[in-house]
Amino acid sequence: MELTKRVCVVCGKEFWTTRSNQITCSKECSKENNRRQSRLRYKAEQELNKQLLKDGKGYERDCVVCGKHFRTLIYSKITCGMSCYNKIRGKHREDYIQEKPHINRMDEIREIARHGIHYGFYVVEMEKGNEVSRKRQTEESRQHENHS
């Protein structure tokens, strides 16, 4: 255990250490260094994502709320931004439900699920203009029960 004199990368204070990888003088400086490194990694990732989108990488989507065309690197993303995302997540849910009649209340969604139709399939069919009948749902659920 050899003592080594170092200079803290955060505050510039000199300190003594026995560890070869220690670069900060205290826990407070260590936390600040971690915050700085996290910010740098986040900024680098954001810049990389912007460059990838400029190069035509990613997925092209139409926002399910406003219909705006957008490009994303996230496969499962369905909204163009936070305002549209918040409408789906409930902050403005009542207004959105009135504008989009295919978005049902939770009890109706549970009813659909009990009859064997996945809600995502139901929404797609409704957006295409197809009426998903209760009879069809019931037939599919009976077929599923017979095979089980």
N, C-alpha and C positions, 0 to 999 in steps of 0.2 A: 504494500500500500504506500505508494509514493504520492506525496502532496504536490499538486501542480497549481501554479498561479494562473488564473484566467480572468477575462474581462466579460462581463455579462452582455449578451447580445441585445438586451432590452434597455437597460438603464445605463450601461457603460461602467458600472461599478466593478472594481477588482475584488475577486474572491478566491479562496483556496478550496480545492476539491481533490478527492482521491479517485473519482470516477472519470474515466477517459471521455465519456460521451456527454457530460454535464456542460450545458452552455449558458445556464441562467443562475443567478445568485440566490434566488428565493422561490417559494411556491407562487407568490404573486407575479413575479416576472415570468415564471414558467407558464402560468395561465394566460398571461398577456401574449407571450410568444405563440402559444397554441391558437389563440384567437386570431393573431396576425396570419399565421400559416393557413388557417381555415379560410380566411378572407381571400388570401392569395390563390388558394386552390379553387375556390368558388369562382373568382374572376377569370381564372385561366379556363375553367370548364365552360363558362358562359361565352367567352371569346371563341373557343373551339366550336361550340354549338352554333354560334352565329356564322362562322366560316363554313361549317358543314351545310347549313341551310342555304347559304349563298351559292355553294357548289352544286346545289340540286339534290342533296341527300335528304333522307327523311320520307315522311308520308304526307300526301296531300289529303286534306279533309275539308268537309263542309261542316260548319258549326251546327249542332243539333238545335240550338236555341235561336240564333239570329240568321243562320244560313250563310254567313260569311265564309269565303274560301280561305284556308290557311294551310301552312306547312308546319309539321312538327317532327321531332325526333322520337317522340314517345308514341308507341304503337296504339296504346289504349286511350289516348287523349281524344275527346269528342267535342270540346268547346274551344273557342278561339281565345279566350282570356278569362280573367277572374270575374268580371261582371256577369258573363254568361254562366260560368261555373257556379257562382253564388245563387243564380236563379234556380238552377237544378238542385243545389244543396239545401235550399229552403229559405234563404233570406228574403226572396221575393217570390216564393213558391206559389202563393195564391194567385198572383197576377199571371204567372207563367201558365198555371193550370187553366185559367180562363182563356188565354190566347191559344193554347195547344190542347184541344179536347182529348187527345189520345193519352195524355198523362193523367192517370187515374189516382184515386185515393188509395191508401194502403189496404183497406178492406177489399176493394175491388181487385187489387193486385194479388192479394192472398187467394181470392176466389179463383182467379185465372190460374194461379199456381196449383191449386188443388185439382184443377181439371187437367193438369199435365202439360200445359203450354208454358214455355219459358217466357218471361216478361219481355226479354229482348226480341224474341221472335214476334211477339204480339205487337210491339211498337213498330217494328219493321213492316209488318203486314198493314198496320193502320196507316203508316206514312205512304205506303204504296196505294192506299185507297181501298184495300181489301177489307171487307168486314169479316172479322173472325167470329164465327158463330159458336154459340154455346153447345149446339148439337155436335159440331166437329170436335170441340174440346172434350165433351163427354165421351164420344166414340174413341178418341185417342187415349183417354184415361182408362176406359174399359179394356182396350187392347193391351195397355201396359199392365193392368192388374191380372189379366189372363195369362200373360207371359211370365209373371212373377211366381 
